[in-house]
Amino acid sequence: MKTILVVNGEKYWKDILPAYTVVQKSIQHTSWILKSGKLFVADRDGVVQPDAILWRVGAIKPTEIQTTALDLIALAGIPCVNSPETLKIGFDRLSMLATIKKLGLSVIDFDVVTKSTNLKNIKMDFPFVVKVGNYHGGFGKVLVEDERKWQDIQDLLFVTEHYITVEPYINYVRDIRYIAINDKVWAMSRKGKFWKANIETTDFEEFEPEEALVNDLKMLQNAIGADIIAIDILEEENGNLHIVEYNDIPGLSGFSDELKYELAAVLTRALS
């Protein structure tokens, strides 16, 4: 029986992939070994030699072990969803945003500084959003509503060594996620408890994807060679749409179980 290694992610993959030995490990606790062209992954629970990898690393601090592991997967020639090459394009937020802009898609305008002392040169109408470093899943983000809070945030950011992104706050009526897996596309709106739509989400609603956004997503998917990809979009009351980011390891919460089986099928086809 072939072995599929699930790196981080959801706990239901054993049920979705019953024909395989499914082993789950957290990237934070693993060591990776390439020996005679074969890949081994170890943690305190033991060592596994995977035949394929389902990479579900998200909403944790990006670290060097992640990119090293992707390089070793590529060197071993092991099927991985998404591929190491695709995942490395989107590993850093700035690289991800540059990819969106290069394709001419409607990403939210943003400013970037590499040192917090340069924030005094950033002029933007309140409210706006500050994002620190290469974080996803709502982490490292704060809404700045007035001058007093902005001064407090600048004082706090003095201690960071990460780059800082500043972008206008979009007073959205809908937060939308489009997901493509192979040639299929699904769309969902969601609502968060507070201003971050993907934190403490209280409501999910699937709806029929719109052709223009499907075409945009497909263009992006083809450009980076993704098996699975999502775009997160904010919709204003006037109907204007703004792409916040793309996600090459998107969460599947709120969608039907069909997506889980479709994603599993991508990996099993690579093993056949």
C-alpha positions as CSV (number, residue, x, y, z in Angstrom):
1,M,0.0,0.0,0.0
2,K,1.4,3.4,-1.0
3,T,2.0,6.1,1.6
4,I,0.7,9.6,1.3
5,L,2.2,12.2,3.7
6,V,-0.1,15.0,4.7
7,V,1.9,18.0,5.9
8,N,-0.1,19.9,8.5
9,G,-3.7,20.6,7.5
10,E,-7.0,18.9,8.3
11,K,-7.4,15.6,10.1
12,Y,-10.0,14.0,7.8
13,W,-7.6,12.9,5.0
14,K,-7.5,9.3,6.2
15,D,-11.2,9.1,5.5
16,I,-10.9,10.7,2.1
17,L,-8.0,8.5,1.0
18,P,-8.9,5.0,2.4
19,A,-6.9,3.1,-0.3
20,Y,-3.6,4.5,1.0
21,T,-1.6,4.6,4.2
22,V,-2.0,8.3,5.2
23,V,0.5,9.7,7.6
24,Q,0.2,13.2,9.0
25,K,3.1,15.3,10.3
26,S,3.5,19.0,11.3
27,I,6.3,20.8,9.4
28,Q,7.3,22.5,12.6
29,H,8.3,19.2,14.3
30,T,9.8,17.4,11.3
31,S,13.3,16.7,10.0
32,W,13.8,15.9,6.3
33,I,16.4,13.6,4.8
34,L,17.3,13.0,1.2
35,K,19.4,9.8,0.9
36,S,20.4,8.2,-2.4
37,G,17.6,10.2,-4.1
38,K,15.0,8.9,-1.7
39,L,13.1,11.2,0.7
40,F,12.4,10.4,4.4
41,V,10.5,12.6,6.9
42,A,11.0,12.1,10.6
43,D,9.4,13.4,13.8
44,R,9.0,11.9,17.3
45,D,6.4,9.5,16.0
46,G,8.8,7.9,13.6
47,V,10.1,8.0,10.0
48,V,8.0,7.9,6.8
49,Q,9.1,7.4,3.2
50,P,6.3,9.0,1.3
51,D,5.2,8.1,-2.2
52,A,3.2,11.4,-2.5
53,I,2.7,14.5,-0.4
54,L,-0.4,16.6,0.2
55,W,1.0,20.0,1.3
56,R,-1.5,21.8,3.6
57,V,0.8,24.1,5.5
58,G,-1.0,27.4,6.3
59,A,-1.6,30.0,8.9
60,I,1.7,29.4,10.6
61,K,4.9,31.5,10.7
62,P,6.8,30.9,7.4
63,T,10.2,29.5,8.1
64,E,13.3,28.2,6.2
65,I,12.4,24.6,6.9
66,Q,9.4,25.0,4.6
67,T,11.3,26.0,1.6
68,T,14.1,23.5,2.3
69,A,11.4,20.7,2.5
70,L,10.0,21.8,-0.9
71,D,13.4,21.7,-2.5
72,L,13.9,18.2,-1.2
73,I,10.5,17.1,-2.5
74,A,11.5,18.4,-5.9
75,L,14.9,16.7,-5.8
76,A,13.3,13.4,-4.8
77,G,10.8,13.7,-7.7
78,I,7.8,12.9,-5.4
79,P,4.3,14.0,-6.5
80,C,3.1,16.9,-4.4
81,V,0.0,19.0,-4.4
82,N,0.6,21.8,-5.2
83,S,4.0,21.2,-6.8
84,P,7.1,22.6,-4.9
85,E,7.7,25.1,-7.8
86,T,4.2,26.5,-7.5
87,L,4.3,26.7,-3.7
88,K,7.5,28.6,-3.7
89,I,6.1,31.3,-6.0
90,G,3.4,32.1,-3.5
91,F,5.5,31.5,-0.3
92,D,6.1,35.2,0.2
93,R,3.2,37.7,0.2
94,L,5.1,40.2,-2.0
95,S,5.9,37.5,-4.6
96,M,2.3,36.4,-4.6
97,L,1.1,40.0,-5.0
98,A,3.6,40.7,-7.7
99,T,2.3,37.6,-9.6
100,I,-1.3,39.0,-9.4
101,K,-0.3,42.5,-10.6
102,K,1.8,41.1,-13.5
103,L,-1.3,39.4,-14.8
104,G,-3.2,42.7,-14.7
105,L,-5.8,41.5,-12.1
106,S,-7.5,44.1,-9.8
107,V,-5.4,43.7,-6.6
108,I,-5.8,46.2,-3.7
109,D,-3.2,49.1,-4.0
110,F,-0.6,48.9,-1.3
111,D,2.6,50.6,0.0
112,V,5.6,48.7,1.4
113,V,8.5,49.7,3.6
114,T,11.4,47.5,4.7
115,K,12.1,49.5,7.9
116,S,9.5,50.9,10.3
117,T,11.3,54.3,10.4
118,N,10.0,54.8,6.9
119,L,6.4,54.6,7.9
120,K,6.4,58.4,8.6
121,N,6.7,58.8,4.8
122,I,3.5,56.8,4.2
123,K,0.4,59.1,3.8
124,M,-3.0,57.3,3.5
125,D,-6.5,58.3,4.5
126,F,-7.9,56.6,7.6
127,P,-9.0,53.8,8.0
128,F,-6.2,51.6,6.5
129,V,-4.8,48.2,7.1
130,V,-1.2,47.4,8.2
131,K,0.2,43.9,7.6
132,V,3.5,42.9,9.0
133,G,5.8,40.4,7.2
134,N,4.9,37.2,5.4
135,Y,1.9,36.1,7.3
136,H,-1.5,34.6,6.2
137,G,-4.7,33.6,7.9
138,G,-5.4,37.0,9.5
139,F,-2.2,37.0,11.5
140,G,0.0,40.1,11.7
141,K,-2.7,42.4,10.5
142,V,-4.3,45.5,12.2
143,L,-6.9,48.1,11.3
144,V,-5.8,51.7,11.9
145,E,-8.7,54.0,12.3
146,D,-7.2,57.3,13.5
147,E,-3.9,59.2,14.1
148,R,-3.6,58.1,17.8
149,K,-3.8,54.5,16.9
150,W,-1.4,55.0,14.0
151,Q,1.2,56.5,16.3
152,D,0.8,53.5,18.7
153,I,1.2,51.0,15.9
154,Q,4.3,52.8,14.6
155,D,5.9,52.6,18.0
156,L,5.0,48.9,18.2
157,L,6.4,48.2,14.8
158,F,9.7,49.7,15.7
159,V,10.7,46.3,17.1
160,T,9.9,44.3,14.0
161,E,12.5,43.3,11.4
162,H,9.9,42.3,8.8
163,Y,8.7,44.4,5.9
164,I,5.5,46.2,6.5
165,T,2.6,46.6,4.0
166,V,0.0,49.4,4.2
167,E,-3.2,49.3,2.2
168,P,-6.6,51.1,2.2
169,Y,-9.4,49.5,4.2
170,I,-12.2,48.2,1.9
171,N,-15.6,48.7,3.5
172,Y,-16.9,45.5,2.0
173,V,-20.4,44.0,1.9
174,R,-19.2,40.5,0.9
175,D,-15.9,38.6,1.3
176,I,-15.7,36.1,-1.5
177,R,-13.5,33.0,-2.1
178,Y,-13.2,31.3,-5.5
179,I,-11.4,28.0,-5.6
180,A,-10.2,26.1,-8.6
181,I,-9.2,22.4,-8.5
182,N,-8.0,21.2,-11.9
183,D,-10.7,22.5,-14.3
184,K,-13.5,22.9,-11.7
185,V,-14.4,26.1,-9.9
186,W,-16.5,26.9,-6.8
187,A,-17.5,30.2,-5.2
188,M,-18.5,31.1,-1.7
189,S,-19.2,34.2,0.3
190,R,-18.3,34.3,4.0
191,K,-18.7,36.7,6.9
192,G,-16.4,37.1,9.9
193,K,-17.3,38.1,13.5
194,F,-15.1,41.2,13.2
195,W,-13.5,43.2,10.3
196,K,-11.3,40.2,9.3
197,A,-13.6,38.0,7.2
198,N,-11.5,34.9,7.6
199,I,-11.3,35.1,11.5
200,E,-14.1,33.5,13.6
201,T,-16.1,33.1,10.4
202,T,-19.8,32.9,11.2
203,D,-21.5,32.3,7.9
204,F,-20.8,30.5,4.6
205,E,-22.8,30.5,1.4
206,E,-21.9,28.8,-1.9
207,F,-23.1,30.4,-5.0
208,E,-22.8,30.0,-8.8
209,P,-19.4,31.3,-10.0
210,E,-19.3,34.4,-12.3
211,E,-17.7,33.8,-15.7
212,A,-15.4,36.9,-15.5
213,L,-13.9,35.8,-12.2
214,V,-13.6,32.2,-13.3
215,N,-11.6,33.4,-16.3
216,D,-9.3,35.5,-14.0
217,L,-8.8,32.5,-11.7
218,K,-8.1,30.2,-14.6
219,M,-5.5,32.6,-16.0
220,L,-3.8,32.8,-12.6
221,Q,-4.0,29.0,-12.2
222,N,-2.3,28.4,-15.6
223,A,0.3,31.1,-15.0
224,I,1.7,29.4,-11.8
225,G,0.8,25.8,-12.7
226,A,-1.5,25.2,-9.7
227,D,-3.5,22.0,-9.1
228,I,-5.5,24.0,-6.5
229,I,-5.7,27.7,-6.1
230,A,-8.1,30.3,-4.5
231,I,-8.5,34.0,-4.8
232,D,-10.0,36.1,-2.0
233,I,-12.1,39.1,-3.1
234,L,-13.8,42.0,-1.3
235,E,-17.0,43.3,-2.8
236,E,-18.0,46.9,-2.1
237,E,-21.7,48.1,-1.9
238,N,-21.3,49.6,-5.4
239,G,-20.3,46.2,-6.8
240,N,-16.6,47.0,-7.2
241,L,-14.4,44.0,-6.6
242,H,-10.9,43.9,-5.1
243,I,-8.6,40.9,-5.0
244,V,-6.9,40.7,-1.6
245,E,-4.6,37.8,-2.4
246,Y,-4.3,34.4,-3.9
247,N,-3.9,31.3,-1.8
248,D,-2.2,28.1,-3.1
249,I,-3.0,26.2,0.1
250,P,-6.6,27.3,0.6
251,G,-8.8,26.1,3.4
252,L,-11.9,24.2,2.3
253,S,-14.2,25.1,5.2
254,G,-17.7,26.1,4.1
255,F,-17.5,24.3,0.8
256,S,-19.1,20.9,0.1
257,D,-17.2,17.7,0.6
258,E,-16.9,17.5,-3.2
259,L,-13.8,19.7,-3.0
260,K,-12.0,17.3,-0.6
261,Y,-12.5,14.3,-3.0
262,E,-11.5,16.4,-6.0
263,L,-8.3,17.4,-4.4
264,A,-7.6,13.8,-3.3
265,A,-8.1,12.7,-6.9
266,V,-5.4,15.1,-8.1
267,L,-2.9,13.3,-5.9
268,T,-4.1,9.7,-6.6
269,R,-3.9,10.3,-10.4
270,A,-0.3,11.3,-10.0
271,L,0.3,8.0,-8.2
272,S,-1.3,5.8,-10.8
